[in-house]
């Protein structure tokens, strides 16, 4: 299908993404946005997709979580499920879940439950610098030894309730993204500063999405890999407005879990 992807125009100005407010649900950004109408292919019909070739893959993955808004249940039930899934998909020897983000397309729910909105801007969560830096922040005294071998930052994204028909997630095929397409943006939190990449437009980009993702499915995708042997290292992604979304469709509810995967 044809739909708009929001890119960032490279003006040379410093790019900043700032998160603040209760539970960090407020956002401020700088930079010039640039929407482009592109072809977004149905990933369900794409044949063999893989995390090392394309940067992402859709998998069947049932969860025992009853309430994704229950933080204790997430850490007790979902985090171990994510560890096992990432190990299975990536072949990592050790996986550490270090973060998760809940998102809702409903403003009232966001305010009531203090969760974030879908991000309608193409980005990659980590950069050449912030990938290793996140290991240092998370792993403490184990970090330097862990950085001596290959590691990746792998995320797991899924619906948490109804099938997703509003603001689905589009994934860029990592093989279609060149290094010069990635623009560094400073990522400011109340207690730390990191970096992300914004995506500059290129006609080479190939986009995919998975229509009506169910709770029993997950996208596993890679946003950093220390290995530079030609495999996927960065996988830009974004929510987008699906022109086929029917009027009155339920707002999106989703969760992404972030992991460090050591090989």
HELIX and SHEET records of a PDB file:
HELIX    1   1 UNK A   22  UNK A   24  5                                   3    
HELIX    2   2 UNK A   43  UNK A   45  5                                   3    
HELIX    3   3 UNK A   71  UNK A   73  1                                   3    
HELIX    4   4 UNK A   74  UNK A   78  3                                   5    
HELIX    5   5 UNK A   79  UNK A   90  1                                  12    
HELIX    6   6 UNK A  107  UNK A  113  1                                   7    
HELIX    7   7 UNK A  128  UNK A  139  1                                  12    
HELIX    8   8 UNK A  140  UNK A  142  5                                   3    
HELIX    9   9 UNK A  143  UNK A  146  1                                   4    
HELIX   10  10 UNK A  174  UNK A  176  5                                   3    
HELIX   11  11 UNK A  179  UNK A  181  5                                   3    
SHEET    1   A 5 UNK A   2  UNK A   9  0                                        
SHEET    2   A 5 UNK A  32  UNK A  42 -1                                        
SHEET    3   A 5 UNK A 207  UNK A 209  1                                        
SHEET    4   A 5 UNK A 169  UNK A 172 -1                                        
SHEET    5   A 5 UNK A 237  UNK A 239 -1                                        
SHEET    1   B 5 UNK A  26  UNK A  29  0                                        
SHEET    2   B 5 UNK A  15  UNK A  20 -1                                        
SHEET    3   B 5 UNK A 182  UNK A 188  1                                        
SHEET    4   B 5 UNK A 193  UNK A 199 -1                                        
SHEET    5   B 5 UNK A 123  UNK A 124 -1                                        
SHEET    1   C 5 UNK A  56  UNK A  60  0                                        
SHEET    2   C 5 UNK A 217  UNK A 225 -1                                        
SHEET    3   C 5 UNK A 151  UNK A 159 -1                                        
SHEET    4   C 5 UNK A 253  UNK A 262 -1                                        
SHEET    5   C 5 UNK A  94  UNK A 104 -1                                        
END                                                                             
